[in-house]
């Protein structure tokens, strides 16, 4: 059994599709219950761990139809301690993507943190829970509600990328090192053999349908960002980028593309 934990907009659907092509694995993307509400309330401290544990044990099983169960779901990033306790043999794949591309997708492509009444790209029914239960810094006790509301939407998206990865890092570090694996989306296919070995599944014999879940609105990528947004990203995400993607900026702090990676990939 394994779980792919990520910020979202980081190739989670693609990863699920690829790993499900293994003959002895079923990897689901955001299966029901999707835990949109439950995971956020758990992180806020308003949903007891035991309640969430009961939901997980009732809806997830280590083996399904004789195949190893995997799940790729951005909400799992908030509930790693409960997953680790409920499924002591489960392993975790921490899937990350260049934060500049994630923010381009969440802010420009999917309009995260935009007032619900202004979201045009999907039906209200489809986005309502995601809107209501998207993580907020004020409800984590990191700032006041008034301060949170003054943040530009771009900055909220930057905060979310960093804060989610911080949570994943901290929660995984509390587990045995053998239970987790860090994978950059940009290296996913090059490391597919190692990923399958870690998950204890047979590598897929062939790969089909590799690109999935593209943004409905074309994102604006970082070379086209105004300088004030680049400054916000550096302030909010710079340290995490240095940790996950050393080389994303040169010795003078100038941003640069990742080696051999298209900035618009994924």
Backbone bond lengths (Angstrom), bond angles and torsions (degrees), N, CA, C in turn:
res aa  C-N    CA-C-N  psi(-1)  N-CA   C-N-CA  omega(-1)  CA-C   N-CA-C  phi
1 X - - - 1.456 - - 1.520 109.12 -
2 X 1.347 115.61 136.96 1.454 118.03 178.34 1.522 109.73 -147.00
3 X 1.321 114.83 155.47 1.454 122.08 178.90 1.523 108.98 -127.48
4 X 1.332 115.59 134.33 1.464 121.30 175.00 1.516 107.12 -97.07
5 X 1.331 116.78 117.16 1.458 121.94 -177.83 1.523 108.71 -110.47
6 X 1.331 115.50 135.54 1.454 120.01 -171.43 1.519 110.07 -161.86
7 X 1.328 115.84 171.94 1.462 121.36 178.67 1.521 112.47 -80.81
8 X 1.306 118.52 -12.96 1.457 121.63 -166.15 1.518 108.95 90.59
9 X 1.330 116.48 156.09 1.463 123.10 -175.78 1.524 110.90 56.31
10 X 1.319 115.71 34.02 1.462 121.07 -176.60 1.521 112.05 -130.14
11 X 1.313 117.09 24.57 1.455 120.06 177.32 1.509 115.03 87.01
12 X 1.341 117.81 18.76 1.466 119.49 -176.33 1.522 112.96 -65.07
13 X 1.333 117.38 -38.30 1.461 119.76 178.52 1.527 110.92 -69.88
14 X 1.310 116.70 -42.58 1.461 120.07 177.21 1.520 110.86 -59.92
15 X 1.327 117.32 -45.07 1.467 121.18 -179.90 1.527 110.84 -59.73
16 X 1.333 116.59 -42.66 1.463 120.01 179.85 1.521 110.81 -63.46
17 X 1.325 116.88 -43.38 1.463 120.16 -179.92 1.525 111.39 -63.75
18 X 1.321 116.72 -42.26 1.463 120.14 -178.62 1.525 111.02 -66.16
19 X 1.326 117.21 -49.08 1.463 119.89 -176.48 1.520 111.82 -68.61
20 X 1.330 118.01 -27.23 1.462 120.40 177.12 1.522 112.10 -70.61
21 X 1.326 117.63 -12.08 1.457 119.98 175.44 1.524 112.03 -80.59
22 X 1.313 116.83 -5.73 1.464 120.18 170.84 1.527 108.66 -66.90
23 X 1.318 118.84 140.03 1.474 120.35 -177.67 1.515 113.97 -68.77
24 X 1.339 117.69 -15.74 1.465 118.74 -177.99 1.530 112.44 -122.33
25 X 1.330 116.47 30.04 1.460 120.40 -178.96 1.519 110.52 -141.61
26 X 1.314 116.11 141.62 1.455 122.07 166.68 1.522 106.48 -122.65
27 X 1.320 116.78 115.07 1.462 121.63 -178.27 1.524 107.32 -116.57
28 X 1.314 116.47 114.73 1.457 122.46 -175.66 1.525 111.03 -98.49
29 X 1.317 115.40 146.47 1.459 121.32 176.80 1.526 109.43 -105.68
30 X 1.321 115.87 114.81 1.463 122.84 178.01 1.530 112.68 49.21
31 X 1.343 117.54 56.31 1.475 119.55 178.26 1.527 110.75 -70.37
32 X 1.307 115.88 160.74 1.469 120.36 176.28 1.522 110.18 -78.81
33 X 1.330 116.71 143.33 1.459 126.66 -10.38 1.530 110.82 -68.46
34 X 1.322 116.01 137.86 1.464 120.44 -174.43 1.513 112.85 -75.27
35 X 1.328 117.36 -13.60 1.466 122.92 176.13 1.527 112.90 67.90
36 X 1.326 117.13 22.10 1.462 120.42 -179.79 1.523 110.43 -57.60
37 X 1.307 116.07 -49.26 1.466 121.39 -179.15 1.525 111.34 -77.73
38 X 1.326 116.16 -47.86 1.460 120.53 -171.77 1.526 112.44 -62.36
39 X 1.331 116.37 -42.82 1.470 119.25 -177.51 1.522 111.49 -64.58
40 X 1.322 116.47 -41.44 1.462 119.90 179.76 1.520 111.12 -67.78
41 X 1.320 117.60 -43.65 1.469 120.02 179.61 1.527 111.09 -64.91
42 X 1.327 117.06 -36.15 1.462 119.46 175.49 1.527 110.14 -60.47
43 X 1.322 117.20 -45.27 1.462 120.59 -178.59 1.525 111.24 -66.89
44 X 1.319 116.97 -31.10 1.467 120.37 176.16 1.527 111.92 -74.77
45 X 1.325 116.23 -14.25 1.457 119.79 -179.70 1.512 114.37 87.90
46 X 1.343 117.45 14.66 1.460 120.33 -177.92 1.524 113.23 -106.16
47 X 1.329 118.01 -5.64 1.463 122.07 174.03 1.521 108.06 -114.60
48 X 1.320 118.84 116.29 1.464 121.13 -178.47 1.525 112.16 -58.80
49 X 1.314 116.08 143.62 1.469 121.05 -179.32 1.514 111.72 -57.22
50 X 1.323 117.47 -39.69 1.457 120.13 -177.09 1.527 111.35 -64.55
51 X 1.333 117.30 -35.21 1.469 120.08 177.28 1.518 111.23 -63.72
52 X 1.323 115.88 -44.06 1.460 120.34 179.36 1.523 110.39 -67.70
53 X 1.305 116.66 -39.08 1.470 121.04 179.12 1.529 110.99 -59.47
54 X 1.337 116.85 -41.92 1.468 120.53 179.21 1.523 110.76 -63.00
55 X 1.325 117.10 -40.84 1.467 120.82 178.50 1.527 110.20 -61.61
56 X 1.315 116.64 -45.83 1.465 120.98 -178.10 1.525 111.44 -63.35
57 X 1.311 117.23 -46.01 1.460 120.63 -178.13 1.527 111.89 -66.60
58 X 1.326 116.37 -28.34 1.465 119.96 -179.85 1.526 112.59 -81.66
59 X 1.327 117.84 -18.04 1.472 119.62 -171.81 1.522 114.21 -123.14
60 X 1.322 118.84 -8.21 1.457 122.23 178.56 1.522 109.15 -126.39
61 X 1.338 116.33 140.46 1.458 121.72 177.90 1.528 109.13 -134.17
62 X 1.323 118.09 142.13 1.463 120.58 -178.13 1.522 114.26 -60.67
63 X 1.329 116.74 -29.27 1.464 121.28 -179.23 1.521 108.21 -131.53
64 X 1.334 116.53 130.88 1.465 122.31 179.68 1.524 108.07 -126.92
65 X 1.318 116.03 120.21 1.467 121.40 -178.91 1.529 111.94 52.85
66 X 1.309 115.40 39.18 1.456 121.17 177.78 1.517 114.25 78.64
67 X 1.323 118.03 5.58 1.463 121.56 -177.82 1.534 110.72 -114.85
68 X 1.318 115.57 149.13 1.462 120.92 175.84 1.518 109.73 -62.08
69 X 1.316 116.60 132.80 1.456 121.45 179.64 1.525 110.40 -89.79
70 X 1.325 115.41 129.98 1.450 121.94 172.02 1.514 109.26 -128.06
71 X 1.310 116.16 152.90 1.470 119.71 178.22 1.517 109.88 -140.79
72 X 1.327 115.12 134.22 1.459 122.07 177.10 1.522 107.32 -117.89
73 X 1.323 115.59 114.41 1.459 119.80 -170.02 1.523 107.96 -159.36
74 X 1.329 117.46 118.80 1.462 119.85 -175.86 1.528 112.87 -60.64
75 X 1.331 118.09 -26.58 1.467 119.99 -179.25 1.523 112.57 -70.11
76 X 1.326 117.03 -19.21 1.465 119.98 179.09 1.527 111.94 -65.66
77 X 1.329 117.08 -20.84 1.459 120.47 -179.90 1.523 111.88 -60.60
78 X 1.330 116.95 -23.30 1.464 120.67 -176.64 1.520 113.46 -92.61
79 X 1.328 117.76 -8.13 1.470 119.18 -171.42 1.532 111.96 -127.64
80 X 1.309 117.81 25.47 1.469 120.94 -178.38 1.525 112.44 -54.28
81 X 1.344 120.81 -44.10 1.471 118.87 -179.54 1.529 113.06 -58.51
82 X 1.325 117.10 -37.73 1.469 120.14 -179.34 1.520 110.18 -72.82
83 X 1.323 117.31 -41.90 1.462 120.93 177.05 1.528 110.80 -59.84
84 X 1.320 115.94 -44.18 1.469 120.30 -177.59 1.516 111.50 -64.74
85 X 1.327 116.34 -34.93 1.462 120.62 179.44 1.526 111.56 -77.30
86 X 1.334 116.64 -42.47 1.470 120.37 -177.66 1.521 111.84 -69.15
87 X 1.353 115.56 -33.06 1.469 120.63 -177.93 1.534 108.40 -128.21
88 X 1.338 117.13 82.84 1.470 121.08 -172.05 1.516 114.78 -62.68
89 X 1.327 118.46 -18.33 1.462 120.93 179.69 1.532 111.96 -95.81
90 X 1.317 117.20 -5.12 1.468 120.66 -175.61 1.527 111.23 -68.29
91 X 1.324 114.61 148.22 1.458 121.52 175.76 1.522 109.38 -116.02
92 X 1.325 115.15 161.18 1.455 120.87 -173.11 1.528 110.71 -127.45
93 X 1.320 115.25 128.28 1.460 121.70 174.43 1.526 107.01 -105.22
94 X 1.320 116.20 113.18 1.458 121.95 179.60 1.522 107.47 -89.04
95 X 1.330 115.54 103.42 1.459 122.16 -175.78 1.524 109.54 -97.09
96 X 1.324 116.95 119.24 1.463 121.03 -178.54 1.526 109.64 -120.49
97 X 1.320 114.49 159.36 1.457 122.10 177.11 1.526 108.27 -139.71
98 X 1.305 117.05 147.68 1.465 122.42 175.95 1.530 109.14 -41.74
99 X 1.335 115.81 118.66 1.459 120.06 -175.62 1.511 114.20 -58.85
100 X 1.310 117.67 -28.38 1.463 120.12 177.57 1.518 110.94 -62.57
101 X 1.325 116.29 -39.98 1.463 119.98 179.67 1.526 111.67 -75.42
102 X 1.336 116.58 -33.75 1.461 119.25 176.67 1.527 110.29 -64.05
103 X 1.330 116.40 -48.27 1.462 119.97 -179.12 1.529 110.82 -64.70
104 X 1.327 116.61 -37.18 1.462 118.79 175.67 1.520 110.93 -57.80
105 X 1.331 116.44 -39.80 1.460 121.43 -178.58 1.521 111.98 -75.52
106 X 1.347 117.55 -45.65 1.461 119.63 -176.51 1.518 112.15 -72.16
107 X 1.326 117.04 -40.03 1.460 120.34 -176.63 1.524 112.34 -80.22
108 X 1.332 115.99 -53.28 1.458 120.08 -175.76 1.531 112.91 -87.28
109 X 1.328 116.91 -38.77 1.454 119.90 -174.32 1.514 113.82 -81.07
110 X 1.345 117.27 -44.53 1.465 120.72 -175.49 1.518 113.36 -111.84
111 X 1.316 117.59 -4.63 1.466 122.71 173.74 1.529 112.86 59.84
112 X 1.337 116.84 39.44 1.463 119.78 178.27 1.523 109.95 -59.85
113 X 1.323 115.46 143.78 1.465 125.86 -178.54 1.527 113.13 70.91
114 X 1.297 117.94 9.49 1.458 121.14 172.72 1.524 108.09 -78.30
115 X 1.326 119.27 145.57 1.470 119.72 175.52 1.531 110.88 -52.87
116 X 1.307 116.13 135.94 1.460 120.93 -173.26 1.531 111.65 -56.12
117 X 1.316 116.06 -35.67 1.461 119.77 -178.26 1.519 112.56 -66.09
118 X 1.337 116.84 -17.41 1.461 120.70 -178.22 1.523 113.55 -100.00
119 X 1.341 116.88 -5.86 1.461 120.01 -179.25 1.521 108.79 -76.29
120 X 1.332 116.89 120.86 1.453 121.21 -172.63 1.528 113.95 -109.76
121 X 1.325 117.52 -19.24 1.458 118.83 -167.62 1.520 114.40 -80.85
122 X 1.350 118.43 -13.79 1.456 120.62 178.12 1.511 109.07 -137.82
123 X 1.334 116.16 166.61 1.453 119.30 177.71 1.525 109.32 -70.75
124 X 1.311 116.09 152.63 1.465 121.35 -179.64 1.524 110.81 -57.65
125 X 1.342 117.02 -41.02 1.468 119.96 -177.63 1.520 111.36 -60.81
126 X 1.326 117.11 -33.90 1.450 120.44 -175.66 1.525 112.27 -76.65
127 X 1.328 117.03 -32.20 1.469 118.84 -174.56 1.520 113.77 -100.45
128 X 1.328 118.54 -10.98 1.454 120.00 -169.42 1.525 113.16 -59.08
129 X 1.329 117.82 -49.90 1.470 119.57 -179.77 1.525 111.28 -63.89
130 X 1.337 116.64 -40.87 1.463 118.93 179.09 1.528 110.09 -61.82
131 X 1.320 116.64 -39.75 1.456 120.62 179.41 1.523 110.76 -64.99
132 X 1.315 115.83 -48.93 1.463 120.39 -174.08 1.522 112.23 -67.64
133 X 1.332 116.88 -33.37 1.466 119.36 -173.49 1.529 113.05 -112.83
134 X 1.332 116.93 21.81 1.468 118.82 171.16 1.523 107.61 -72.44
135 X 1.316 116.47 138.00 1.462 121.44 -171.69 1.527 111.69 -58.90
136 X 1.343 115.53 141.16 1.457 122.79 179.05 1.523 109.33 -128.24
137 X 1.324 116.40 139.03 1.460 120.82 -178.14 1.521 112.04 -67.78
138 X 1.334 117.54 -33.86 1.465 118.90 -178.20 1.521 111.49 -67.06
139 X 1.334 116.83 -35.82 1.465 119.41 -179.23 1.523 112.30 -78.06
140 X 1.327 116.40 -10.83 1.466 120.43 171.18 1.524 110.96 -90.14
141 X 1.335 116.64 -2.76 1.456 121.22 -179.87 1.513 114.08 80.98
142 X 1.340 117.64 16.79 1.461 121.23 -176.86 1.517 112.94 -88.80
143 X 1.325 117.26 -17.36 1.457 122.64 177.49 1.515 107.95 -163.82
144 X 1.321 116.83 169.56 1.455 120.23 178.62 1.526 110.38 -76.65
145 X 1.317 115.35 160.23 1.459 119.89 176.63 1.524 110.58 -61.52
146 X 1.317 116.68 -36.70 1.463 120.39 179.86 1.522 110.91 -63.79
147 X 1.336 115.91 -42.37 1.464 119.40 179.08 1.521 110.84 -65.91
148 X 1.322 116.53 -43.92 1.464 120.58 178.98 1.522 110.97 -56.43
149 X 1.328 116.77 -43.08 1.460 120.39 -177.00 1.527 112.16 -67.99
150 X 1.322 117.17 -22.41 1.469 118.78 179.04 1.527 112.75 -81.82
151 X 1.332 117.81 -14.00 1.460 119.61 -178.26 1.524 110.12 -68.57
152 X 1.328 118.03 137.21 1.467 119.42 172.63 1.524 109.76 -61.44
153 X 1.307 116.66 150.36 1.463 120.42 -179.05 1.525 111.17 -58.43
154 X 1.318 117.26 -36.79 1.461 120.83 177.38 1.531 110.21 -58.70
155 X 1.314 116.73 -42.08 1.465 120.00 -178.73 1.521 111.50 -68.33
156 X 1.316 117.15 -35.21 1.467 119.61 177.07 1.528 110.52 -62.29
157 X 1.314 116.77 -39.71 1.463 119.88 178.26 1.524 111.47 -66.85
158 X 1.323 116.66 -37.91 1.468 120.03 175.77 1.523 110.39 -63.86
159 X 1.333 116.00 -45.21 1.463 120.49 178.25 1.518 110.90 -57.64
160 X 1.335 117.30 -43.79 1.463 120.94 -176.20 1.522 111.42 -63.21
161 X 1.328 117.39 -42.54 1.467 119.64 179.77 1.531 110.65 -60.56
162 X 1.309 115.86 -47.81 1.466 119.10 -179.06 1.519 111.73 -67.53
163 X 1.322 117.34 -47.19 1.463 120.20 -174.46 1.522 111.37 -64.78
164 X 1.326 117.29 -39.54 1.467 119.82 179.19 1.524 110.36 -63.96
165 X 1.321 117.08 -44.37 1.464 119.27 178.64 1.522 111.80 -66.40
166 X 1.315 117.71 -33.53 1.462 120.00 175.09 1.524 110.73 -62.60
167 X 1.324 116.90 -44.24 1.465 120.85 179.07 1.523 111.15 -60.45
168 X 1.329 115.55 -46.05 1.462 119.51 -179.44 1.521 110.33 -61.75
169 X 1.320 116.47 -47.40 1.466 120.11 -179.72 1.522 111.47 -58.57
170 X 1.321 116.77 -47.36 1.465 120.33 -177.88 1.528 111.53 -64.67
171 X 1.328 116.90 -42.79 1.463 119.67 -177.44 1.527 112.03 -71.44
172 X 1.311 117.75 -36.20 1.461 120.19 178.12 1.519 111.38 -71.70
173 X 1.312 117.40 -35.28 1.461 120.43 178.78 1.526 112.08 -65.12
174 X 1.333 116.27 -20.86 1.466 120.13 177.61 1.529 112.16 -78.49
175 X 1.330 116.49 -10.95 1.457 121.29 179.56 1.522 110.53 -99.89
176 X 1.316 115.57 171.01 1.461 120.03 173.00 1.524 109.37 -60.76
177 X 1.321 116.02 140.16 1.464 120.62 -178.37 1.523 112.34 -60.85
178 X 1.312 117.52 -22.96 1.463 121.01 -178.87 1.525 112.65 -73.96
179 X 1.326 116.87 -9.73 1.460 119.81 -175.32 1.522 113.38 -94.31
180 X 1.330 118.42 -3.57 1.462 118.49 -176.51 1.521 111.41 -138.31
181 X 1.326 114.18 156.97 1.461 122.32 -179.04 1.524 108.10 -145.60
182 X 1.317 116.92 128.99 1.458 122.09 176.77 1.522 109.43 -91.26
183 X 1.336 116.59 128.25 1.460 122.17 179.84 1.519 108.76 -132.03
184 X 1.312 116.94 127.28 1.459 120.75 172.56 1.525 108.38 -86.12
185 X 1.321 116.13 134.22 1.457 120.12 179.59 1.523 110.73 -54.00
186 X 1.304 116.51 -37.18 1.453 121.41 -178.01 1.531 112.26 -63.89
187 X 1.346 116.62 -20.30 1.471 121.91 179.85 1.529 112.35 -108.52
188 X 1.335 117.01 4.70 1.465 120.56 -168.57 1.520 112.45 -54.92
189 X 1.324 117.47 -50.12 1.466 119.15 -174.92 1.527 111.86 -73.00
190 X 1.321 117.22 -32.02 1.459 119.86 175.79 1.525 111.43 -66.44
191 X 1.312 116.78 -28.18 1.466 121.42 -176.83 1.527 112.93 -104.85
192 X 1.323 116.67 12.99 1.458 119.73 -174.75 1.526 112.33 -58.04
193 X 1.320 117.68 -39.73 1.464 119.83 178.76 1.515 111.84 -61.28
194 X 1.336 117.07 -43.94 1.466 121.22 179.39 1.525 111.06 -67.18
195 X 1.330 116.66 -36.39 1.465 120.26 177.98 1.522 110.18 -63.33
196 X 1.311 116.70 -45.87 1.472 120.22 179.94 1.531 111.22 -65.30
197 X 1.316 116.73 -37.75 1.467 119.39 176.93 1.520 110.47 -63.31
198 X 1.336 116.61 -42.42 1.459 121.27 178.49 1.530 111.07 -62.40
199 X 1.338 116.49 -42.35 1.461 120.97 -179.28 1.523 112.60 -79.84
200 X 1.328 116.91 -5.95 1.463 123.30 179.85 1.527 111.36 61.78
201 X 1.342 115.03 47.65 1.457 120.90 176.54 1.524 109.04 -130.60
202 X 1.315 115.84 160.10 1.461 121.52 178.21 1.529 109.52 -76.21
203 X 1.322 118.47 134.20 1.470 119.98 177.74 1.521 111.18 -58.27
204 X 1.322 117.79 144.91 1.472 120.86 178.27 1.528 110.87 -59.91
205 X 1.328 118.01 138.73 1.467 120.19 179.89 1.519 112.62 -72.06
206 X 1.346 116.96 -26.08 1.455 121.44 177.71 1.512 108.38 -153.63
207 X 1.315 116.05 159.21 1.453 120.49 -176.58 1.520 109.56 -118.79
208 X 1.332 115.30 127.32 1.459 120.84 179.50 1.523 108.68 -136.17
209 X 1.327 115.72 150.30 1.456 120.55 176.80 1.503 112.57 61.98
210 X 1.335 116.63 54.78 1.459 120.02 -170.57 1.523 113.87 -78.54
211 X 1.295 119.00 -30.86 1.462 120.72 -176.52 1.522 109.12 -100.91
212 X 1.334 116.78 126.31 1.453 119.94 -173.91 1.525 110.99 -140.68
213 X 1.349 114.53 156.12 1.455 121.61 167.62 1.522 113.09 58.85
214 X 1.322 116.70 48.76 1.452 120.19 178.20 1.529 110.22 -71.43
215 X 1.331 116.59 151.99 1.453 121.14 179.75 1.526 109.75 -64.74
216 X 1.333 117.54 139.04 1.466 119.99 179.71 1.523 112.44 -70.91
217 X 1.327 116.62 -23.16 1.459 122.04 176.49 1.523 107.47 -113.46
218 X 1.305 117.74 133.92 1.459 120.60 -177.58 1.533 109.94 -63.56
219 X 1.322 118.08 121.10 1.462 119.91 -179.77 1.532 112.21 -68.85
220 X 1.315 115.11 157.10 1.455 120.87 171.20 1.531 107.01 -98.27
221 X 1.337 116.81 115.56 1.455 119.93 -175.33 1.529 111.63 -85.26
222 X 1.320 115.57 164.38 1.460 121.16 -164.83 1.528 116.02 -58.10
223 X 1.330 121.67 -30.54 1.469 117.37 177.06 1.528 113.10 -60.44
224 X 1.325 117.43 -20.53 1.457 121.68 -179.19 1.523 113.51 -101.30
225 X 1.333 117.41 2.98 1.455 119.66 179.07 1.519 110.80 -72.32
226 X 1.328 118.01 144.86 1.463 120.18 172.80 1.529 110.64 -67.68
227 X 1.312 116.64 160.38 1.467 120.70 -175.27 1.525 112.34 -62.79
228 X 1.335 117.96 -33.07 1.462 118.07 -179.51 1.518 111.42 -66.98
229 X 1.333 117.68 -34.56 1.462 119.93 176.92 1.522 110.98 -71.30
230 X 1.310 117.43 -37.03 1.466 119.54 176.05 1.526 110.27 -62.72
231 X 1.321 116.75 -37.44 1.467 120.11 178.80 1.527 110.89 -67.11
232 X 1.329 117.27 -40.31 1.466 121.05 177.46 1.522 110.13 -63.10
233 X 1.327 116.37 -45.48 1.467 119.72 -179.75 1.529 110.25 -61.36
234 X 1.317 117.42 -44.47 1.462 120.35 -179.92 1.518 110.60 -60.29
235 X 1.336 117.24 -42.63 1.453 121.26 -179.40 1.524 112.00 -66.63
236 X 1.324 116.95 -44.96 1.462 121.00 -175.03 1.528 113.46 -83.19
237 X 1.323 117.16 -33.41 1.465 120.71 -169.73 1.521 114.07 -118.63
238 X 1.322 118.12 -8.20 1.456 120.78 -172.36 1.517 114.53 -56.67
239 X 1.329 116.60 -46.51 1.469 119.38 -177.21 1.523 111.47 -65.23
240 X 1.341 117.32 -41.57 1.458 120.07 179.02 1.522 110.88 -68.49
241 X 1.324 117.03 -36.92 1.465 119.91 175.82 1.530 110.41 -63.33
242 X 1.327 117.57 -41.12 1.465 120.52 178.11 1.525 110.84 -59.89
243 X 1.331 116.07 -35.59 1.468 121.19 -178.91 1.530 111.18 -74.35
244 X 1.324 116.71 -46.22 1.464 120.86 -173.58 1.519 112.93 -88.53
245 X 1.328 116.51 -30.07 1.468 121.35 -175.19 1.526 111.37 -135.49
246 X 1.325 117.62 62.02 1.466 118.72 176.75 1.524 109.23 -57.49
247 X 1.320 115.53 134.76 1.452 119.56 -177.09 1.519 113.10 102.80
248 X 1.336 116.89 -0.99 1.470 118.98 179.09 1.523 111.09 -71.06
249 X 1.344 116.23 -18.07 1.465 121.34 173.15 1.525 108.05 -139.09
250 X 1.314 115.79 152.14 1.463 119.51 -176.06 1.528 110.93 -84.13
251 X 1.319 116.27 -176.31 1.463 121.22 -175.42 1.524 112.51 -60.97
252 X 1.323 116.98 -23.21 1.463 120.79 179.70 1.529 112.01 -95.13
253 X 1.332 116.19 6.46 1.451 120.35 177.73 1.507 114.77 84.83
254 X 1.320 117.48 7.01 1.457 120.76 179.74 1.524 110.19 -79.49
255 X 1.324 116.20 132.96 1.458 120.73 -178.62 1.524 110.04 -69.38
256 X 1.320 114.65 147.67 1.458 119.81 177.15 1.519 109.47 -148.24
257 X 1.336 117.60 155.44 1.468 119.92 178.33 1.517 110.91 -65.41
258 X 1.321 115.69 154.28 1.451 119.49 173.04 1.523 109.06 -69.03
259 X 1.309 118.92 144.81 1.466 120.80 -179.65 1.523 111.95 -58.16
260 X 1.332 115.94 129.68 1.464 122.74 173.43 1.519 114.44 60.05
261 X 1.341 116.93 25.78 1.457 120.71 -179.84 1.521 108.93 -126.77
262 X 1.318 116.34 129.26 1.455 120.46 174.22 1.525 109.14 -74.66
263 X 1.325 117.41 131.35 1.454 120.72 -178.56 1.530 111.90 -65.19
264 X 1.321 117.05 -18.91 1.465 119.45 -178.68 1.524 112.33 -100.02
265 X 1.315 117.59 9.67 1.465 119.75 -179.46 1.519 110.65 -66.31
266 X 1.315 116.91 139.39 1.447 121.46 173.45 1.520 113.25 83.00
